[in-house]
């Protein structure tokens, strides 16, 4: 079980006696060199540079256009920043590799095979030309020639038309035709609506309130993971069964919408953006079923599993917890390396607090010694990215110390919260058994700070049943009456 009182003592030793994971990670790298994330990144860069694209540097995850959160995609914000720093390098085609973090995906981590809160997104950008046909040809060549993905397992979605800001837009026939021309069979071309295949700029993606919002159709490339995942005979991209893994997409940003009038206007300088998810491409090339089974994550998952002492837990809960721990610690390493603030109440500080608390909760679920695993896992992540030559440079000693300082300060507060929450939980469920346990769980979570995984394990150990569906209904009801902060 957790042992926070010992963490300060262990911290002093751990920071000056870093474990050496080099052998394990070098073996991993050598065995899978052709399939590693580094190779995926390099092939993307090399391909687009061979097509005349200029390389731009990675941007910090702390971008001034997103003051309350972190960079969420490889997009226009980074390109504009790079060009402003070097205005002499005027060109029309650019390629970059960007680390991205999405706080709004935290609740998805561990529950499916493809979501990560922090991930790598190589991107290529073209400005001022109608490059739809060339963009689609490059997407296809990259997938089928550079990555040598089986074309028979590739599916495509494109914009089938729909209403945007009161305007009825036609289907993107040009994209449909371009996909046919590169060899995609019509039965694997799926037209989807605005929600899936029409991009609209939001404030969290660099949009300034009062300014027109950029927008345009997009097209996505999917890999078929197999009929065994199918929901029915008509399963295709757009289904929720997760048979189809989206790993690449292109945005064709040709218009903007006036915020005050809703007028849809052509963009003075249209642009095209193509991105891939490196981790999702690794799933395909390494022939595994989850991003957490790729070589990058498998060694970290094994490290967590080797330090778990929980017994009798449902397998799903154990696996969810392993994934959350690995995902969140990696995210902390990258965010703190780029200057993320200490845990606090608002904005970026609140996100750091959430990452630490969610990790601690999952370590408690697995009955892991926090004082042992935190420094081990932090050093493992840092060693891994030094070895891989990641675009994110992580200074090992100072970064380890900074993260552990954040962890120690927040863990002391959170463990006090947990103890108060458990005391209240015993009153609710043992002293006077609750008639509506699901609603009581939500109240304990929101008013007493006791997280859902911790409550679930406590109830499991006490053999007190509850309905997951009723819990989610009670949670939705609570959210409908409360404003959610980023």
Secondary structure, 3 states (H helix, E strand, C coil): CCCHHHHHHHHHHHCCCCCCCHHHHHHHHHHCHHHCHHHHHHHHHHHHHHCCCEECCCCCCCCCCCCCCCCCCCCHHHHHHHHHHCCCCCCCEEEEEEEEECHHHHHHCCCCCCCCCEEEEEEEEEECCCCHHHHHHHHHHHHHHHCCCCHHHEEEEEECCEEECCEEECCCHHHHHHHHHHCCCHHHEEEECHHHHEEECCHHHCCCCCCCEEEEEEEEEEEECCHHHCCCCCCCCCCCCCCEEEEEEEEEEEEEECCCCCCEEEEEEEEEEEEECHHHHHHHHCCCCCHHHCHHHHHHHHHHHHCCCCCCCCHHHHHHHHHHHHHHHHHHHHHHHCCCCCCCCCHHHHHHHHHHHHHHHHHHHCCCCHHHHHHHHHHHHHHHHHHCCCCCCCCHHHHHHHHHHHHHHHHHHHHHHHHHHHHHHHHHHHHCCCCCHHHHHHHHHHHHCCCHHHHHHHHHHHCCCCCHHHHHHHHHHHHHCCCCCC
